[in-house]
Amino acid sequence: MFCPFCRHPDSRVIDSRTSDDGLSIRRRRQCPECGRRFSTTETASLNIIKRSGVVEPFSREKIVAGVRKACQGRPVTDSDLALLAQKVEETIRQTGASQVEANDIGLAILPPLRELDTVAYLRFASVYQAFDSLEDFEAAIARLRASQGDASASL
């Protein structure tokens, strides 16, 4: 780590703290040459392999933008979408992989979206899972009803 003041090629870590979301580490450093202190933030890189083969950095904003379309006209707030994107990122990072297929991102979106709003879930799933017929919708609705029946039976 180069000192941003004198460009010395080394520094000493004085303090390390995990960020509030747990996804990065803030380090307080001191340069042994000039003695000045500075902070760095470290995050593990996470890249997405798109269907075309292109690799790009993970973006919560892209998740929010994609899910926002499915939530149009539904009682879902921007903070709900931000929390959903955070949950998706946490799920993906828990795999420990540095590169993830775009398909896996879509699969990770479905469970928290289902909890957030079932209509938005059906909209997103219909596009993501390429529903071709009414039977596809009926089967998805039947699965939703069955899981809601299981949840209410356990109460």
C-alpha positions, 0 to 999 in steps of 0.5 A: 500500500503506497502512502498517498502523501509521500508515495512510500511503498509500505505502511503499517496497519494501526486499526481495522474495523468491519463496516456496518454491512460487514462487506468491507474492512476499514483500515487505519494506516500509518506511513513509516517514512513520513508518519502521516496517517490515512484510511483504506477500505478493502472489499472482496471483488465479486464479478458477474459472468453474463450470458454473453461471456462478458465479465463485469463487477457486481452491482446492487444498482442493477438488481434494484433496477431489474426488480423495480420493473417487477414492483411497478405499481406495487407497495414496495419502497426504494428502501425495500429494494435496497434491502433486497439487493443487500440480501442478494449480495450477501447470499452471493458472497456467502458462496465464497466465489469471486465470479458468479453466473448471471443466472445465479443472481436471478435465482438469488433474487427470487426468495427475498422478492417472494417474501417482499411481494408475491405479485412482483415475484410472479412478474419477475419469475415469469420473465426470468424463468421464461413462462410460456403459457398459462400453465406456467403461471398456474403452477407458480401460483399453486406453489405459492399457495402451497407454501403459504398454506404450509406457513399458516399451518405451522402458526 
